[in-house]
Amino acid sequence: PPLTASRRVLPLDRLGEVVHAHPDFHLVISYNPGYHGEHRRLKPSTRQRFVAIDFGYPDATHETDVVVRESGADRDTAHRLVDLAQRTRALAGNGLDEGASTRLLVHAARLIVAGLAPLDACRIAICDAATDDPDTRAA
């Protein structure tokens, strides 16, 4: 895209105009490379126009802190949820497309704080959200 090149312009072909980017203009994108599969990858020429930052999962202590802060759950519950998430992440590519995200842990923790039994909260917020496959859910 021309806007991301050193020219910093956006041609509007239909209007016959060229818009020049303001000197303070910055373009930020978020892209999950494996999310849409092989057919949705960025072309190398596009990818090379950006600085890449790879975000993995936070370490267990930090992730536990996030779950506590965002859900109001006690530290032991949050730690158990993080442990569960780490086990699901080890299954990514072996039955699961991806493991449980921090977001799913917060959802489960909020359900537990609201009074739902932990097993039910995990089934609803983590297992059911992770896959549509009934056999994988049952496992």
N, C-alpha and C positions, 0 to 999 in steps of 0.2 A: 504494500500500500504506500502510495506516495507520501502520505502524511507522516509515516514513520521513517522515511528516508531523510537524508541530509537536507533535501530541498524544503521539507516541512510545509508542503502545500497540499491542498485538496482540490483537484480539478472537478468542477461541476459541469460535465459534458453537456447535459441538457440545457443548461443556462448559458453555456459558453463563458463561464467565469472560473477564476482560480482564486481560492481563498487561502491566504497566507496565515500560518499559525502565529499566534502571539508569542513573543519571546519567552514568556513564562508558562506556555502551554506544555503539559506533559500528558502522555497517553499511558494508562495503566490497564492491563488486561489480566484476567485470571483464567487459567486454562488447566484442566485436568487431563493430561495426555492419554491415559488409559481409559477414560470414562466412556467414550463413544466407540471404541474399537479402532481397528486398523484403518477403516475407510474415512475416518474423521481427523487424521493427523494434520498438523500444520506443515506446510511446505517448508523445506529447509531455508529457502530465501526469505520467508516471512519470519520464521523462528529466529533467524540470525539478526533480526532488527531489534530484538529485545534483550534485556538482561534477565536471566532466569534465576529464580529463587526456588529451591526445592524445599517444600514443607513436609516433613514427616510427622508422625505422631509425637506429642510431647513425652518426655520421660514420665515414668509412673508417678513420681512425687508431684510433679507439676500438674499432670492430668488429674490426679486426685484433688489437688487444690482447686482446679477449675470446676470439677464436678461439685465439690462442697460449696464453692462461692455461687455458682449459677443455679443450684437446685435447693440449697438449704439442708441437704442431707448431712448426716453425721459422717465423720472421717472414716469410720470402719466400713460403713455402707459404700461410700465412694471408693474406698480402696478395693473392696470386693468386686465392684463393678469394673474398675480399671483392670483388675486381674482377669475377669471374664473377657473383657475386650481384647486383651493381649492374646488370650487363647484363641479367640475367633480370628484375629489377624494372622495367626500362624496357619489358619486354614484357607487363607486367601489363595485362590487358584486351585484349591483342592476341595471343591464342593461349594465354596462361597466365592462370589466375584470379588468381594472385599470384606474386611473385618468390620467390627463395630466401630463407629466413629465416636468421638467425644460428644458430639451432639446427641447421638442415641443414648449414651450413658446419662447425660443430663435429663433427657426425657424419662428414662427409667427411674432415675433418682427422684424426680419430681412426683412420679406416680407413687413411689414408696413413701415419700414424705406426706402425700395426700391420704395415705392409709391403705393403699393396695398392697397385697402380699408380695414380697420381693420376687418370688418365682413367677407370679402372674405379670408383674411389672416388666420383668426381663423378657418374658415370652412376647408380650404385646409390643414393647418399645424396641427390643433388640432383635429377637428371632424373626418375628413377623415382618419387620422392616428390612431385614437382611436378605430375604429370599422369598420368592413366590412358590418355590418347589416344595410340595408337601413332605416328600421323603427327607429333604434336607432339614426342614423345620422339625420334623419328628426326631431326627438324630441329635 
